[in-house]
């Protein structure tokens, strides 16, 4: 930000302030820590997904191995919940 814009607009309206080098370092460290926590959560979620078994839905088939009807999202979700022991939570 240019000094004029800061002094004439941002500072009088309390939209910005001058921060010290220590505050910048603290903010960078905090952001790095949050990013590491998000990365660890993603790794844990990936491992949990890999641990799930592939869902098997048994349906009647006709000629050419085509199923009668359709497999709905609800049926897939129910099967995933069953195979994971209720650990799968679906949000819309």
Biopython code that builds the backbone (N, CA, C, O; Angstrom):
import numpy as np
from Bio.PDB.StructureBuilder import StructureBuilder

atoms = [
    (1, "UNK", "N", (0.857, -1.175, 0.000)),
    (1, "UNK", "CA", (0.000, 0.000, 0.000)),
    (1, "UNK", "C", (0.901, 1.236, 0.000)),
    (1, "UNK", "O", (1.919, 1.282, 0.692)),
    (2, "UNK", "N", (0.521, 2.192, -0.757)),
    (2, "UNK", "CA", (1.316, 3.414, -0.796)),
    (2, "UNK", "C", (1.157, 4.188, 0.504)),
    (2, "UNK", "O", (0.112, 4.098, 1.149)),
    (3, "UNK", "N", (2.183, 4.953, 0.904)),
    (3, "UNK", "CA", (2.093, 5.696, 2.168)),
    (3, "UNK", "C", (0.940, 6.699, 2.197)),
    (3, "UNK", "O", (0.306, 6.883, 3.236)),
    (4, "UNK", "N", (0.666, 7.346, 1.070)),
    (4, "UNK", "CA", (-0.421, 8.323, 1.028)),
    (4, "UNK", "C", (-1.778, 7.667, 1.261)),
    (4, "UNK", "O", (-2.592, 8.185, 2.026)),
    (5, "UNK", "N", (-2.026, 6.549, 0.618)),
    (5, "UNK", "CA", (-3.297, 5.825, 0.787)),
    (5, "UNK", "C", (-3.446, 5.361, 2.231)),
    (5, "UNK", "O", (-4.532, 5.435, 2.807)),
    (6, "UNK", "N", (-2.346, 4.881, 2.813)),
    (6, "UNK", "CA", (-2.390, 4.441, 4.201)),
    (6, "UNK", "C", (-2.682, 5.607, 5.136)),
    (6, "UNK", "O", (-3.571, 5.522, 5.983)),
    (7, "UNK", "N", (-1.925, 6.709, 4.981)),
    (7, "UNK", "CA", (-2.063, 7.846, 5.890)),
    (7, "UNK", "C", (-3.380, 8.601, 5.722)),
    (7, "UNK", "O", (-3.937, 9.096, 6.702)),
    (8, "UNK", "N", (-3.878, 8.694, 4.504)),
    (8, "UNK", "CA", (-5.068, 9.507, 4.249)),
    (8, "UNK", "C", (-6.381, 8.737, 4.333)),
    (8, "UNK", "O", (-7.427, 9.330, 4.599)),
    (9, "UNK", "N", (-6.343, 7.447, 4.115)),
    (9, "UNK", "CA", (-7.603, 6.698, 4.068)),
    (9, "UNK", "C", (-7.658, 5.571, 5.096)),
    (9, "UNK", "O", (-8.575, 5.529, 5.916)),
    (10, "UNK", "N", (-6.702, 4.671, 5.061)),
    (10, "UNK", "CA", (-6.780, 3.464, 5.893)),
    (10, "UNK", "C", (-6.595, 3.748, 7.377)),
    (10, "UNK", "O", (-7.386, 3.272, 8.191)),
    (11, "UNK", "N", (-5.580, 4.504, 7.746)),
    (11, "UNK", "CA", (-5.307, 4.765, 9.161)),
    (11, "UNK", "C", (-6.417, 5.571, 9.827)),
    (11, "UNK", "O", (-6.838, 5.194, 10.920)),
    (12, "UNK", "N", (-6.928, 6.680, 9.223)),
    (12, "UNK", "CA", (-7.995, 7.430, 9.908)),
    (12, "UNK", "C", (-9.274, 6.622, 10.130)),
    (12, "UNK", "O", (-10.000, 6.869, 11.093)),
    (13, "UNK", "N", (-9.556, 5.665, 9.256)),
    (13, "UNK", "CA", (-10.765, 4.845, 9.406)),
    (13, "UNK", "C", (-10.503, 3.564, 10.190)),
    (13, "UNK", "O", (-11.383, 2.712, 10.313)),
    (14, "UNK", "N", (-9.286, 3.435, 10.720)),
    (14, "UNK", "CA", (-8.885, 2.263, 11.515)),
    (14, "UNK", "C", (-9.050, 0.958, 10.738)),
    (14, "UNK", "O", (-9.434, -0.069, 11.296)),
    (15, "UNK", "N", (-8.753, 1.020, 9.441)),
    (15, "UNK", "CA", (-8.818, -0.175, 8.596)),
    (15, "UNK", "C", (-7.471, -0.880, 8.506)),
    (15, "UNK", "O", (-7.403, -2.030, 8.071)),
    (16, "UNK", "N", (-6.402, -0.208, 8.911)),
    (16, "UNK", "CA", (-5.071, -0.806, 8.866)),
    (16, "UNK", "C", (-4.213, -0.164, 9.945)),
    (16, "UNK", "O", (-4.508, 0.929, 10.429)),
    (17, "UNK", "N", (-3.147, -0.863, 10.311)),
    (17, "UNK", "CA", (-2.203, -0.321, 11.280)),
    (17, "UNK", "C", (-0.816, -0.827, 10.946)),
    (17, "UNK", "O", (-0.656, -1.804, 10.215)),
    (18, "UNK", "N", (0.174, -0.159, 11.482)),
    (18, "UNK", "CA", (1.554, -0.555, 11.277)),
    (18, "UNK", "C", (1.873, -1.654, 12.281)),
    (18, "UNK", "O", (1.582, -1.525, 13.470)),
    (19, "UNK", "N", (2.473, -2.733, 11.796)),
    (19, "UNK", "CA", (2.812, -3.833, 12.695)),
    (19, "UNK", "C", (4.325, -4.010, 12.729)),
    (19, "UNK", "O", (5.036, -3.638, 11.795)),
    (20, "UNK", "N", (4.789, -4.581, 13.814)),
    (20, "UNK", "CA", (6.227, -4.787, 13.987)),
    (20, "UNK", "C", (6.669, -6.080, 13.313)),
    (20, "UNK", "O", (5.851, -6.902, 12.900)),
    (21, "UNK", "N", (7.976, -6.233, 13.217)),
    (21, "UNK", "CA", (8.529, -7.446, 12.617)),
    (21, "UNK", "C", (8.163, -8.684, 13.429)),
    (21, "UNK", "O", (7.930, -9.754, 12.867)),
    (22, "UNK", "N", (8.112, -8.538, 14.753)),
    (22, "UNK", "CA", (7.750, -9.678, 15.609)),
    (22, "UNK", "C", (6.321, -10.134, 15.336)),
    (22, "UNK", "O", (6.036, -11.331, 15.316)),
    (23, "UNK", "N", (5.419, -9.166, 15.125)),
    (23, "UNK", "CA", (4.030, -9.526, 14.832)),
    (23, "UNK", "C", (3.921, -10.233, 13.487)),
    (23, "UNK", "O", (3.118, -11.152, 13.327)),
    (24, "UNK", "N", (4.723, -9.805, 12.529)),
    (24, "UNK", "CA", (4.730, -10.469, 11.221)),
    (24, "UNK", "C", (5.223, -11.902, 11.375)),
    (24, "UNK", "O", (4.634, -12.824, 10.811)),
    (25, "UNK", "N", (6.291, -12.097, 12.129)),
    (25, "UNK", "CA", (6.832, -13.440, 12.348)),
    (25, "UNK", "C", (5.828, -14.328, 13.069)),
    (25, "UNK", "O", (5.695, -15.507, 12.741)),
    (26, "UNK", "N", (5.112, -13.765, 14.064)),
    (26, "UNK", "CA", (4.091, -14.536, 14.779)),
    (26, "UNK", "C", (2.984, -14.968, 13.835)),
    (26, "UNK", "O", (2.535, -16.114, 13.885)),
    (27, "UNK", "N", (2.539, -14.058, 12.973)),
    (27, "UNK", "CA", (1.458, -14.372, 12.036)),
    (27, "UNK", "C", (1.896, -15.450, 11.044)),
    (27, "UNK", "O", (1.134, -16.369, 10.745)),
    (28, "UNK", "N", (3.111, -15.338, 10.541)),
    (28, "UNK", "CA", (3.619, -16.341, 9.600)),
    (28, "UNK", "C", (3.723, -17.697, 10.292)),
    (28, "UNK", "O", (3.359, -18.718, 9.710)),
    (29, "UNK", "N", (4.217, -17.714, 11.530)),
    (29, "UNK", "CA", (4.339, -18.971, 12.272)),
    (29, "UNK", "C", (2.964, -19.578, 12.529)),
    (29, "UNK", "O", (2.789, -20.792, 12.421)),
    (30, "UNK", "N", (1.990, -18.739, 12.870)),
    (30, "UNK", "CA", (0.631, -19.226, 13.128)),
    (30, "UNK", "C", (0.014, -19.816, 11.855)),
    (30, "UNK", "O", (-0.614, -20.874, 11.903)),
    (31, "UNK", "N", (0.191, -19.139, 10.728)),
    (31, "UNK", "CA", (-0.340, -19.641, 9.459)),
    (31, "UNK", "C", (0.321, -20.960, 9.069)),
    (31, "UNK", "O", (-0.338, -21.863, 8.553)),
    (32, "UNK", "N", (1.625, -21.066, 9.320)),
    (32, "UNK", "CA", (2.346, -22.298, 9.010)),
    (32, "UNK", "C", (1.839, -23.448, 9.874)),
    (32, "UNK", "O", (1.683, -24.573, 9.398)),
    (33, "UNK", "N", (1.582, -23.152, 11.153)),
    (33, "UNK", "CA", (1.064, -24.168, 12.075)),
    (33, "UNK", "C", (-0.324, -24.626, 11.651)),
    (33, "UNK", "O", (-0.619, -25.821, 11.686)),
    (34, "UNK", "N", (-1.185, -23.684, 11.248)),
    (34, "UNK", "CA", (-2.532, -24.032, 10.794)),
    (34, "UNK", "C", (-2.470, -24.874, 9.513)),
    (34, "UNK", "O", (-3.231, -25.830, 9.357)),
    (35, "UNK", "N", (-1.572, -24.518, 8.608)),
    (35, "UNK", "CA", (-1.428, -25.286, 7.366)),
    (35, "UNK", "C", (-0.960, -26.705, 7.664)),
    (35, "UNK", "O", (-1.416, -27.652, 7.024)),
    (36, "UNK", "N", (-0.062, -26.861, 8.620)),
    (36, "UNK", "CA", (0.419, -28.186, 9.002)),
    (36, "UNK", "C", (-0.707, -29.020, 9.616)),
    (36, "UNK", "O", (-0.801, -30.222, 9.368)),
    (37, "UNK", "N", (-1.563, -28.373, 10.425)),
    (37, "UNK", "CA", (-2.696, -29.082, 11.029)),
    (37, "UNK", "C", (-3.682, -29.537, 9.956)),
    (37, "UNK", "O", (-4.204, -30.649, 10.027)),
    (38, "UNK", "N", (-3.936, -28.697, 8.975)),
    (38, "UNK", "CA", (-4.841, -29.059, 7.876)),
    (38, "UNK", "C", (-4.250, -30.209, 7.070)),
    (38, "UNK", "O", (-4.964, -31.129, 6.672)),
    (39, "UNK", "N", (-2.941, -30.151, 6.831)),
    (39, "UNK", "CA", (-2.274, -31.216, 6.083)),
    (39, "UNK", "C", (-2.375, -32.542, 6.837)),
    (39, "UNK", "O", (-2.644, -33.580, 6.232)),
    (40, "UNK", "N", (-2.160, -32.510, 8.156)),
    (40, "UNK", "CA", (-2.239, -33.727, 8.959)),
    (40, "UNK", "C", (-3.660, -34.297, 8.956)),
    (40, "UNK", "O", (-3.844, -35.512, 8.888)),
    (41, "UNK", "N", (-4.672, -33.407, 9.029)),
    (41, "UNK", "CA", (-6.062, -33.865, 8.961)),
    (41, "UNK", "C", (-6.348, -34.544, 7.625)),
    (41, "UNK", "O", (-7.039, -35.562, 7.577)),
    (42, "UNK", "N", (-5.814, -33.979, 6.537)),
    (42, "UNK", "CA", (-6.020, -34.562, 5.214)),
    (42, "UNK", "C", (-5.346, -35.930, 5.113)),
    (42, "UNK", "O", (-5.900, -36.854, 4.516)),
    (43, "UNK", "N", (-4.154, -36.060, 5.694)),
    (43, "UNK", "CA", (-3.456, -37.351, 5.684)),
    (43, "UNK", "C", (-4.253, -38.390, 6.465)),
    (43, "UNK", "O", (-4.409, -39.526, 6.019)),
    (44, "UNK", "N", (-4.756, -37.993, 7.632)),
    (44, "UNK", "CA", (-5.555, -38.912, 8.449)),
    (44, "UNK", "C", (-6.829, -39.328, 7.730)),
    (44, "UNK", "O", (-7.222, -40.493, 7.791)),
    (45, "UNK", "N", (-7.479, -38.388, 7.051)),
    (45, "UNK", "CA", (-8.693, -38.696, 6.309)),
    (45, "UNK", "C", (-8.390, -39.645, 5.155)),
    (45, "UNK", "O", (-9.157, -40.573, 4.895)),
    (46, "UNK", "N", (-7.279, -39.417, 4.466)),
    (46, "UNK", "CA", (-6.889, -40.298, 3.372)),
    (46, "UNK", "C", (-6.644, -41.721, 3.841)),
    (46, "UNK", "O", (-7.035, -42.679, 3.175)),
    (47, "UNK", "N", (-5.990, -41.856, 5.001)),
    (47, "UNK", "CA", (-5.757, -43.190, 5.551)),
    (47, "UNK", "C", (-7.062, -43.861, 5.949)),
    (47, "UNK", "O", (-7.221, -45.069, 5.771)),
    (48, "UNK", "N", (-7.995, -43.084, 6.488)),
    (48, "UNK", "CA", (-9.293, -43.650, 6.869)),
    (48, "UNK", "C", (-10.061, -44.111, 5.637)),
    (48, "UNK", "O", (-10.730, -45.143, 5.674)),
    (49, "UNK", "N", (-9.970, -43.357, 4.551)),
    (49, "UNK", "CA", (-10.662, -43.737, 3.322)),
    (49, "UNK", "C", (-10.048, -45.004, 2.732)),
    (49, "UNK", "O", (-10.766, -45.879, 2.247)),
    (50, "UNK", "N", (-8.723, -45.102, 2.774)),
    (50, "UNK", "CA", (-8.050, -46.297, 2.259)),
    (50, "UNK", "C", (-8.420, -47.531, 3.076)),
    (50, "UNK", "O", (-8.455, -48.644, 2.551)),
    (51, "UNK", "N", (-8.697, -47.328, 4.366)),
    (51, "UNK", "CA", (-9.022, -48.452, 5.241)),
    (51, "UNK", "C", (-10.419, -49.011, 4.963)),
    (51, "UNK", "O", (-10.709, -50.158, 5.305)),
    (52, "UNK", "N", (-11.281, -48.205, 4.343)),
    (52, "UNK", "CA", (-12.630, -48.688, 4.037)),
    (52, "UNK", "C", (-12.559, -49.762, 2.961)),
    (52, "UNK", "O", (-11.780, -49.665, 2.013)),
    (53, "UNK", "N", (-13.382, -50.779, 3.124)),
    (53, "UNK", "CA", (-13.439, -51.804, 2.087)),
    (53, "UNK", "C", (-14.327, -51.303, 0.952)),
    (53, "UNK", "O", (-15.165, -50.421, 1.144)),
    (54, "UNK", "N", (-14.134, -51.869, -0.214)),
    (54, "UNK", "CA", (-14.965, -51.479, -1.344)),
    (54, "UNK", "C", (-16.388, -51.971, -1.093)),
    (54, "UNK", "O", (-16.584, -53.135, -0.744)),
    (55, "UNK", "N", (-17.378, -51.104, -1.267)),
    (55, "UNK", "CA", (-18.755, -51.539, -1.030)),
    (55, "UNK", "C", (-19.209, -52.514, -2.107)),
    (55, "UNK", "O", (-18.900, -52.344, -3.287)),
    (56, "UNK", "N", (-19.937, -53.525, -1.692)),
    (56, "UNK", "CA", (-20.480, -54.509, -2.624)),
    (56, "UNK", "C", (-21.996, -54.462, -2.502)),
    (56, "UNK", "O", (-22.552, -54.725, -1.436)),
    (57, "UNK", "N", (-22.649, -54.128, -3.592)),
    (57, "UNK", "CA", (-24.105, -54.070, -3.637)),
    (57, "UNK", "C", (-24.590, -55.208, -4.521)),
    (57, "UNK", "O", (-24.227, -55.278, -5.695)),
    (58, "UNK", "N", (-25.402, -56.094, -3.973)),
    (58, "UNK", "CA", (-25.907, -57.229, -4.742)),
    (58, "UNK", "C", (-27.236, -56.840, -5.374)),
    (58, "UNK", "O", (-28.163, -56.410, -4.689)),
    (59, "UNK", "N", (-27.312, -56.996, -6.689)),
    (59, "UNK", "CA", (-28.517, -56.670, -7.437)),
    (59, "UNK", "C", (-28.779, -57.760, -8.468)),
    (59, "UNK", "O", (-27.864, -58.469, -8.888)),
    (60, "UNK", "N", (-30.034, -57.883, -8.866)),
    (60, "UNK", "CA", (-30.381, -58.826, -9.925)),
    (60, "UNK", "C", (-29.896, -58.271, -11.258)),
    (60, "UNK", "O", (-29.963, -57.069, -11.514)),
    (61, "UNK", "N", (-29.405, -59.174, -12.100)),
    (61, "UNK", "CA", (-28.937, -58.760, -13.416)),
    (61, "UNK", "C", (-29.691, -59.536, -14.483)),
    (61, "UNK", "O", (-30.169, -60.649, -14.263)),
    (62, "UNK", "N", (-29.777, -58.911, -15.633)),
    (62, "UNK", "CA", (-30.431, -59.543, -16.768)),
    (62, "UNK", "C", (-29.395, -59.991, -17.779)),
    (62, "UNK", "O", (-28.239, -60.246, -17.442)),
    (63, "UNK", "N", (-29.832, -60.080, -19.027)),
    (63, "UNK", "CA", (-28.908, -60.512, -20.071)),
    (63, "UNK", "C", (-27.838, -59.432, -20.283)),
    (63, "UNK", "O", (-28.127, -58.237, -20.218)),
    (64, "UNK", "N", (-26.630, -59.861, -20.532)),
    (64, "UNK", "CA", (-25.532, -58.923, -20.745)),
    (64, "UNK", "C", (-25.032, -58.293, -19.457)),
    (64, "UNK", "O", (-24.369, -57.256, -19.494)),
    (65, "UNK", "N", (-25.341, -58.906, -18.312)),
    (65, "UNK", "CA", (-24.936, -58.398, -16.997)),
    (65, "UNK", "C", (-25.383, -56.962, -16.742)),
    (65, "UNK", "O", (-24.641, -56.179, -16.149)),
    (66, "UNK", "N", (-26.567, -56.617, -17.175)),
    (66, "UNK", "CA", (-27.138, -55.301, -16.892)),
    (66, "UNK", "C", (-28.096, -55.435, -15.710)),
    (66, "UNK", "O", (-28.914, -56.353, -15.655)),
    (67, "UNK", "N", (-27.976, -54.495, -14.765)),
    (67, "UNK", "CA", (-28.804, -54.609, -13.566)),
    (67, "UNK", "C", (-30.218, -54.105, -13.840)),
    (67, "UNK", "O", (-30.445, -53.260, -14.706)),
    (68, "UNK", "N", (-31.163, -54.653, -13.070)),
    (68, "UNK", "CA", (-32.537, -54.181, -13.127)),
    (68, "UNK", "C", (-32.641, -52.982, -12.186)),
    (68, "UNK", "O", (-32.211, -53.067, -11.036)),
    (69, "UNK", "N", (-33.197, -51.880, -12.652)),
    (69, "UNK", "CA", (-33.333, -50.703, -11.816)),
    (69, "UNK", "C", (-32.040, -49.917, -11.770)),
    (69, "UNK", "O", (-31.233, -49.954, -12.699)),
    (70, "UNK", "N", (-31.861, -49.206, -10.670)),
    (70, "UNK", "CA", (-30.677, -48.356, -10.536)),
    (70, "UNK", "C", (-30.128, -48.465, -9.124)),
    (70, "UNK", "O", (-30.833, -48.867, -8.198)),
    (71, "UNK", "N", (-28.880, -48.106, -8.972)),
    (71, "UNK", "CA", (-28.262, -48.023, -7.659)),
    (71, "UNK", "C", (-28.272, -46.547, -7.274)),
    (71, "UNK", "O", (-27.684, -45.717, -7.968)),
    (72, "UNK", "N", (-28.939, -46.223, -6.173)),
    (72, "UNK", "CA", (-29.082, -44.828, -5.773)),
    (72, "UNK", "C", (-27.956, -44.395, -4.840)),
    (72, "UNK", "O", (-27.234, -45.224, -4.287)),
    (73, "UNK", "N", (-27.824, -43.100, -4.679)),
    (73, "UNK", "CA", (-26.830, -42.557, -3.757)),
    (73, "UNK", "C", (-27.083, -43.041, -2.339)),
    (73, "UNK", "O", (-26.146, -43.351, -1.604)),
    (74, "UNK", "N", (-28.357, -43.104, -1.957)),
    (74, "UNK", "CA", (-28.711, -43.541, -0.605)),
    (74, "UNK", "C", (-28.263, -44.978, -0.361)),
    (74, "UNK", "O", (-27.781, -45.294, 0.727)),
    (75, "UNK", "N", (-28.410, -45.841, -1.342)),
    (75, "UNK", "CA", (-27.981, -47.228, -1.196)),
    (75, "UNK", "C", (-26.459, -47.314, -1.027)),
    (75, "UNK", "O", (-25.969, -48.106, -0.221)),
    (76, "UNK", "N", (-25.720, -46.511, -1.776)),
    (76, "UNK", "CA", (-24.262, -46.510, -1.657)),
    (76, "UNK", "C", (-23.847, -45.995, -0.289)),
    (76, "UNK", "O", (-22.962, -46.570, 0.345)),
    (77, "UNK", "N", (-24.474, -44.919, 0.172)),
    (77, "UNK", "CA", (-24.153, -44.349, 1.481)),
    (77, "UNK", "C", (-24.462, -45.342, 2.595)),
    (77, "UNK", "O", (-23.670, -45.511, 3.522)),
    (78, "UNK", "N", (-25.613, -45.996, 2.501)),
    (78, "UNK", "CA", (-25.978, -46.989, 3.517)),
    (78, "UNK", "C", (-24.953, -48.127, 3.562)),
    (78, "UNK", "O", (-24.584, -48.586, 4.643)),
    (79, "UNK", "N", (-24.500, -48.578, 2.406)),
    (79, "UNK", "CA", (-23.515, -49.664, 2.356)),
    (79, "UNK", "C", (-22.174, -49.204, 2.934)),
    (79, "UNK", "O", (-21.516, -49.963, 3.645)),
    (80, "UNK", "N", (-21.765, -47.971, 2.633)),
    (80, "UNK", "CA", (-20.527, -47.441, 3.200)),
    (80, "UNK", "C", (-20.620, -47.318, 4.719)),
    (80, "UNK", "O", (-19.660, -47.613, 5.430)),
    (81, "UNK", "N", (-21.776, -46.882, 5.212)),
    (81, "UNK", "CA", (-21.968, -46.776, 6.665)),
    (81, "UNK", "C", (-21.878, -48.153, 7.308)),
    (81, "UNK", "O", (-21.278, -48.316, 8.370)),
    (82, "UNK", "N", (-22.483, -49.146, 6.649)),
    (82, "UNK", "CA", (-22.450, -50.505, 7.179)),
    (82, "UNK", "C", (-21.025, -51.061, 7.223)),
    (82, "UNK", "O", (-20.619, -51.673, 8.211)),
    (83, "UNK", "N", (-20.273, -50.843, 6.144)),
    (83, "UNK", "CA", (-18.937, -51.411, 6.073)),
    (83, "UNK", "C", (-17.944, -50.673, 6.959)),
    (83, "UNK", "O", (-16.920, -51.239, 7.342)),
    (84, "UNK", "N", (-18.236, -49.409, 7.290)),
    (84, "UNK", "CA", (-17.311, -48.648, 8.137)),
    (84, "UNK", "C", (-17.708, -48.718, 9.602)),
    (84, "UNK", "O", (-17.007, -48.172, 10.454)),
    (85, "UNK", "N", (-18.785, -49.360, 9.906)),
    (85, "UNK", "CA", (-19.227, -49.429, 11.291)),
    (85, "UNK", "C", (-19.853, -48.129, 11.775)),
    (85, "UNK", "O", (-19.820, -47.833, 12.969)),
    (86, "UNK", "N", (-20.424, -47.348, 10.857)),
    (86, "UNK", "CA", (-21.077, -46.090, 11.230)),
    (86, "UNK", "C", (-20.145, -44.898, 11.308)),
    (86, "UNK", "O", (-20.545, -43.835, 11.782)),
    (87, "UNK", "N", (-18.908, -45.051, 10.852)),
    (87, "UNK", "CA", (-17.954, -43.946, 10.936)),
    (87, "UNK", "C", (-18.134, -42.927, 9.819)),
    (87, "UNK", "O", (-17.625, -41.810, 9.918)),
    (88, "UNK", "N", (-18.842, -43.286, 8.767)),
    (88, "UNK", "CA", (-19.053, -42.372, 7.644)),
    (88, "UNK", "C", (-20.188, -41.429, 7.990)),
    (88, "UNK", "O", (-21.275, -41.870, 8.362)),
    (89, "UNK", "N", (-19.942, -40.130, 7.869)),
    (89, "UNK", "CA", (-20.953, -39.118, 8.127)),
    (89, "UNK", "C", (-21.159, -38.358, 6.822)),
    (89, "UNK", "O", (-20.199, -37.871, 6.224)),
    (90, "UNK", "N", (-22.406, -38.256, 6.384)),
    (90, "UNK", "CA", (-22.710, -37.605, 5.128)),
    (90, "UNK", "C", (-23.310, -36.233, 5.425)),
    (90, "UNK", "O", (-24.249, -36.105, 6.211)),
    (91, "UNK", "N", (-22.750, -35.219, 4.786)),
    (91, "UNK", "CA", (-23.294, -33.872, 4.929)),
    (91, "UNK", "C", (-23.678, -33.371, 3.557)),
    (91, "UNK", "O", (-23.025, -33.684, 2.561)),
    (92, "UNK", "N", (-24.751, -32.585, 3.510)),
    (92, "UNK", "CA", (-25.175, -32.084, 2.213)),
    (92, "UNK", "C", (-24.842, -30.643, 2.043)),
    (92, "UNK", "O", (-25.133, -30.061, 0.998)),
]
sb = StructureBuilder()
sb.init_structure("model")
sb.init_model(0)
sb.init_chain("A")
sb.init_seg("    ")
for serial, (resi, resn, name, xyz) in enumerate(atoms, 1):
    if name == "N":
        sb.init_residue(resn, " ", resi, " ")
    sb.init_atom(name, np.array(xyz, "f"), 0.0, 1.0, " ", f" {name:<3s}", serial, name[0])
structure = sb.get_structure()
